[in-house]
Amino acid sequence: MKQTLIWLGALLLGALLGLADIPLREPAVNFVASVFTRLFQLLAVPTIVLAIVTTLSSIGNEKRSGRIFRHTISYTLLTTFAAAAVGLILYVLIAPDGMTVSQLSGSANNFVKGEETSYSDHLLSVIPNNSVRPLLEGNVLSLLILAIAGGMGLSRLPESEGKKTVVRFFTGLQELIFLLIRWLVMILPVGIVAFAAQLSAELSAGVAVESLGKYVLVVLGGNAIQFFIILPLFLLARGLNPIHVLSRMMPAVMMALFTKSSAATLPVTMDSAENRLGVRKEVARFVLPICTTINMNGCAAFILVTSLFVMQSGGWHLTLPLMLLWLGISVVTAVGNAGVPMGCYFITFSLMAGIGAPVAVLGAILPIYTIIDMIETAENVWSDSCVCAMTDHDTAK
């Protein structure tokens, strides 16, 4: 709560600063915003790559319970993809239209626009032909492919000292990056002031309010549809009563809503699954810790919708192939989003900074992100519960 108030205060201060006629305000604000953008770009690549590599390499160690593991991964990917797809459909229908800030933060269209290239060109542009160039150029999409391949390769390697050394190396690097991220989050209010000042200086209030309102409607509407319609349909398809499952798991869902942490809610989730829902202990204690790490329905939808909103604000032409490409990216990055402070917000910020999109728009989202985060966490725990119930039902046969 304290952090939210600080961010809100920084946003208001920045908005007032942007409206004030102060000498040298514009160059000073642009300088601070550029500094924070560069810092996020610095951390963007290692954050995403290391999160995906360590996540995929670790879940590969769970092969000892192959049947349960396969069902868990299958349902996780299906529900996460469904959540992102719902967000995409709502985005197309409601059309937030961005915030028309193509000049903010020096946003460069260094990402190939859909109107200028074909779908095949998009795919070819992200397939790496050099293992070093994507890292040097910060090509996020190419690095996602390398990270997935590396993580899956590590998961398939037989246990050896060499494998343990490589995994420990990546895990250690990830811990270092997380420490740097925590330091950056501590001084983030300074950046929010600069981003908000840029926004208030460039935008008309009417356009900003209308666009943000539609954006919030897409995000929250997508969460509601996933929570009350899509996930219950998954349960019904497996012969389970969604009302019964939700009523038994309600303590965990409510705790997730108020704590905004799936990890902190895990003990309650496991207790509710075992003692209230009647899930077998070997299933609950195996599935739920994995789901807490990789089953991020709300995060996938947030990454996709927010990325499209920010890119459109920067002048990107959102073609169907481009949106489908980012649908896949949102699912992969949501699965790889393990242990990152500020969760999917930071991952989205990193992705947008990595492609030169106007990350200043994300400053305006921060105050409402607290509410979004509460709802998304509750949805994530509800999805975890559904995956656990379906896996228990399928493997009991």
N, C-alpha and C positions, 0 to 999 in steps of 0.2 A: 504494500500500500504506500509506504514511504517513497519507494522508487517511482511509483506511478505519479505521485504528487510532484516529485521533482521534475519528471519528464513533462508533465502538464504545465508546470511553471516555466520550464525552459521554452516550451512551445509558445506560450502566451507572450513571454518576453521577446522571443524572436519575431513574433507577429507584430508587436508594437514597434520593434526596432526597424522592421521592414517598412512600416508606414511613416516613420519619423524622418524628417529632413535633417540628417546629421552629416557634416562633412566627412569625407573618406569612408562613409559607412559601407558603400557598395564594394570597393576593393577589399576592405577588411573582412566583410562577410564572405565574399567569394574565396578569399585566401583560406579562411578557416574551414569552409565547406570543402574546398579542394584537398586540404590536408586530411580530413576525415575520410573523404572518398578514396584517397590513395592508401590510407591505412587499411580500409576494408578490402581494397583490391589486393593489398599485400597478403592479407590473411585468407582471402576467399579461396584461392586455389588449394593450399594445404589443408584447410578446414574440410572442404568437400571430399578431396581425394583420400585423406587419412580416415575420415569417418566411414566412407564406403569400404575401403580396404580392410579396416579392423573389424567392421561389422560382418562382412561376408566371410572373412577368415575365421572368425570366432563361431559363427553359427554352423560352419561346416564341421565343427568338432562334435556336433550332436547326432552323428549318424548311428550311434549305439541304439537309439530309439527311432529307427528309420521310419516306421509306418506313422507314428504320431508326428514326427518331425515333418514328413512330407505333407500330411494333412494341414498342419499348422502353417507351413509356408504357402501352400496353395490358397487357403482361405485368406491369409494375410494379403497376398498379392491381389486376389480377386476383389476383396472389400476395399483395399486402398485404391485400386484402379477405378472401381465404381464411384468412390467418393470424388476423385479427381474429374471423372467424366461428368458427374452431376454438376460440379462447379463450372466446367466448360460449357455445358448446355445452357445453364442459367446465364453465364456471361454473354453468350451469343444472343439469348432472348432479351435480356434486360439492357445490354449494351451500355455500360458505364461511360464509354467514349473517352476515357483518360481525362487529364486535367490541362492539356495544351501547354506543356512546359518544355518544349523542345530545346530551349536555350539555357535551361537551368543546369548548373553544375558542369557546364561545358560538355554536356552529353554529346558524344560523337556516335554517329551511326556506323560503328565499326563492326556491326553484326549484319550479315547480308540480308537485305530485305526481301520479303517474299515476292514483291511485285517485280523485282529485277532478276530473279533466278528461278529455275524450276525446282520441283521437289527433289529430283535426282541430284541437282547441284547442291542442295542443302545437305543431303546425306553424304555426298562425296566430300564436302567441306569439313565434316566432323570426323571422318575416318582418318586416323593418324597414319602417316607414312614415315614418321620420324619420332623416336621415343623422347627426344629432348626438346624439339621445337614447340610442341604444345605447352610444355612447362614454361619455356622462355617467353612465349607469346601470351600466356594466360588463357589459352583456348579451353574454356570450361567444358564444352561438349566433347572434345577429343579426350580430355583428361578423364571424363566420366567413363568413357569406353575403356581406357587403360586401367582405371581403378577397379572397374567391375571384373575385367580379365585378371588382374593381379590378385584381387580378393578371392575370386573363385579358384584360381590356380593354387593359392595357399591352402584353401580348404580341402583340395584334393590331394595335396602332398602327404605322404606318409609321415607319421610322427618321427621326428629326429631332432637332434640338437641344432642342426642348421635351420630347420623350420622354426623352432622356438626362438632362435636368435633373431631371425627376420621379423617374426611377429612382435617380439619384445621391442625391436628397433622402431617399428611403426607405432606401437602403443606408446612408447616413450615420447616420440615426436608429437603424437596427438595430445598427450598431457601437457607438453610445452606450449603447443598452440592454444590449448584451452586456457592456460594461465595468461597468455598474451591477450586473449579475447576478454577475459575477466578484467584485466587492466583497462582495455579499451572501453568496456561497458561502464566502468567507473567514471570515465571522463566524457561519456557520450552526451550528457546534457549540454556541454559546450557546443558539440556538433549540431544538436537539435536546434539550439538558438540560431545558428547560422543557416541551417536548412529552412527553418520556419521564416526567417527574415527574407530569404530568397523568394519563398513562395508568396508571402504577403506583398512583396514588392512587384511581383510579376502577374499575379492572378487577380481576376475579379472575384469578389466574394460569392456572387451568385453561381458562377461556373463551378467554383471549388466545392460549394455545399452540395450542389446537384450531383456532381460527379462522385463525391465521397459517399453521398447517400445511396446512390445506385450500387457503388462498390460494396458497401456494408450490407445492402440487401442481398447481393449475390452471395457473399461469404456466409452470412447467417442463414439465408434461405437454403443454401447447399447443405449446411450442417443439419438443419431441421429435416430436410428430405432424407439425408443419409441416416439420421438417427431414428426417425419415426416410420420410414417407408422401406428404404433399401435394405438395411440390416434385418428388420423383421421379415422381409421377403426371403432373405438367405436362410433364416431359421425355419420358416414355413416350408421351404423347399427340401429341408432335411427332416421334416416331420416334427419339428419342435414348436412349442407354443411361445411366441415372443412375449406375450403379456406375462406368462409365468416366469420366463427367464429374467425379464426386466425387474419384476417385483422382487425376485430373490437376490438380484445383484444391485438393487437400489442403494444400499449403504455405500458400496464402492463408487457408484456413479455420482452420488451426492458429494462424497468426500473429494473426488476428483474435481468437481465443479468449484469447490471452495479452496482447495490447495493448489490447483493449477499444476499438478505434478503427478504423472502416471507412476513414477518410481515411488514417491511417498505414499501413494494409495495402494501399492502392490500388496502389502500384508492384509489389508482389508479386502482387496479383490480376491486373494487366495482363500481367505477365511470364508467369504461369502460363497465362493464357488464350491468349496468342499462341504461346508456345514449347512448352507441354505439351499444351494442349487443341487447338491448331491453329486457333483463331479468327482470321479475317482482321484485320489490323492496323487497317484503317479502321473496322471494327465495334467491336473491343475498345477502341480509344482514343476512340471516340465514346460507346459505351453505358456503360462502366464508370464514368467520372466522373459521368455523370448519375445512375446507380443509387446511387452512393455518397452522393449528396445526397438523393434522394427515395425510394429503394426500401428502406423500413424495415419489414420483416415483423415482426420481434420487437418493435419499438417500438409498432406498432399494437395488437398483442395485449396488451402491457403496459399501455398507456393505457386500453384498454377494461376489462380485468379489474380493474385497480387502481381505476379510477374507480367501477366498480360496487361493489367491496368497500368503498370509502370512503363512497360514498353510502348504502349499506345500513347501514353503521355509524352514520350520522347519522340513521337513521330513514326514509329514502326507501323507498317501496313500488315495487319493481322490476317493473313491468309489461312485457309483451312490446313494446308500442310504444315505451316509454322505452328499453329495451335496444337496440332496432333503431336508434333515433335516435342513441344513443351509439356504436353500431357505425359509423355514417357519420361521426360526429365524430372517432372514433379514427383512421380511415383518412385523413381530410383533415389532421388535425394531425400525423400521422406523416409524411405527404408534405411538410408544411411545416416539419418539424423539422430545420432546417439550421443547424449551427454553434452551437447552444445548449449552454453548459456544463452538464454532468450530463444532457444529452440528454433522453430521454423522461421521466425522473424529474421534471425541473423542469417540463416541459410539463404533466404530470399534476398536479403540485402547483399550477401556475398555474390550470388548469381547475377544480380542486376549490376553491381559494381564491376563484375568481371566482363560484362558485355558492353559497358559504357552507357547504360540506361540512366535516366535522371533519378538517382536515388534520393534526391531531396523530397520527392513525393512521399517516401516512406516516413519522413519526419511527421507528416500530417496524420499518418495512420497510428502513430505510437499511442496517443491517449485512448483510442478505441480498441487498441490491440489487447489491453487487459481483459476487456469483456469477451473479445473473440477468443483469447487464450483459455479463459474459463470454460467456454462452451466447447471448444475443440478438445480440451483435455477430458471433459465428461464424455464426449463422443468417442475418443480414443479408448477409454476404459470400457465403454459399452461395446465397442467393436472387439476388444480383447475378450470380453465375456462371451460374445457370440462365437468367436473363433474357438474358444475353449469348449463351449457347450457342443458345437458341431463336431469338433475333433473327438470329444468324449463319446458322442453318439455314434460316430462312424467307426471308431476303433473298438467299440464294445461288441461288435458283431463277430 
